[in-house]
Amino acid sequence: MKNNLLKILGSNLPIINTWLSLPNSFVSEAFGKMGWDSITIDMQHGQNDYQSSIPMLQSLSNSSSVPMVRVPWSEPGIIMKMLDIGVMGIIAPMINNKEDCEKFVSYCYYPPIGQRSFGPMRAQLIHGSDYFQNANDNILSFAMIETKEAVSNLNEILSVKNLTGVYIGPADMSSSYGLQPKFDIKEDPIFSNIKLIAKKAQEYNKIAGIHTGSTAYAKEMIELGFNLVTISSDFRAMTTFAQNLINEMKETNINESKSDTY
């Protein structure tokens, strides 16, 4: 068992991640062939649940992409069940203070460093009979920093032992400050928070991750020191591409209609 994301980080390269919101194994299989470093199943705002995630993970078995999941909440039951079916990383939303983070991290790892219960079923099937011996060294845990409270408790959160890293949810962070939720933010105080989180994560030797809406912004975040960038999702890629197609065709029809009137 070896998490390839650790090898990528060891080579001082960023992790390029994407998001799966749709509960469809064919879509996940297609994304698995594209070359993403990691693919995250979204169980919080996506349409996925535990049962739909199983065939999606099975479809990624022959992929080089490392499977991760954003769980609906930092709750031990779903975190342990997702680890047991083979995900290699957990992103937990709304981690607001040190206590929240300590509990979350404890759910991700076996004793003596955590309280994860043993029963890896599929994880042992695909990662090997030595799964228990190696899981703690290969599972990644990311606490989402997405509220004003979390930013104020940033140092305490980053000080939590065995936490792999933090992950910025820019939309929720914006709404926490009374602003319109959006991605690719350049305005303060959110942009100042983003730069602060990247800097502090480096100081604490943690991975800094962020959700982005474009490759240009993702590259800028890498320059700021982020080790993990999420770009788009299956749903956003599909709808954006389809919308561009229909806009282009309707514009063509309008132009042709205008030319016919002369």
C-alpha positions, 0 to 999 in steps of 0.5 A: 500500500502506497499513496501516490500523492505522497510521492508527488509531494515528495517530488515538490510537485502540486497535486491536481485534483478534480471533483465528482458530484454526479453518482455515475460510475461511467463518469468516474471511469472516464475521469480516471483515464484523464490523468488527474493526480486525485479524484474526490467524490463529493458527498457534501454538496454532490449527489453521492452517497455511500452506496453510489460511491462503491461502483464509482470507486470500483471504476477507479481501481484501474486508474492512476488517480488517487481516490478521495472523498469530501464527507457530508460532515466530520462524523466518525461513521461515514468517515470510517465507512469510506476509508473501509471501501478504499478511499485514500484521503478524507476532506472534512467540511466546517472544521472551526476549531482545534477540538473539531480538528482533533476529533476529525483526525482521530476518526481517520487513523487506527490506534494508537494515534486515532480511534478508527475501528478495524474492518477495512473490507474492500480497502484490504482487498485492493490495497493489500493484506498489510493494509492495517500496518500501513494505513496510518502512514498513507491516509490523508486528512484535510480539514476545511477552513471555510469560516471566519471562526476557522480563520481566527483559530488557524494556528490551533487547527494547524497545530493538530498532530497527524493532520495532513493539511487544510483545504479552503472552501472559498464560497463558504468563507465568502458567505461567512464574511457576509459576501457573495459566495464565489470561487477565484477570489481576489478581493480582501478579506478573503484573498488575504485569508487565502495568502495567510493560510498558504503561508501558515500551512508551510510554517506548520509543514502541512499541505495547503489545498484550495478549490478553484474555478479556472486553470489560471487561478489554480496556477496562481494558487500554486505560485502562492504555495498551495500543494493541492488545487481542485479544478472544476468538477464533472457537473461544472465541466459538462454544463459549462461545455454544453452551455458554450455550445448552445450559446455558440449555435444560437449566436450563429443562428442570430447572425445568419438570421440578420444577414438574411434580412438584407 
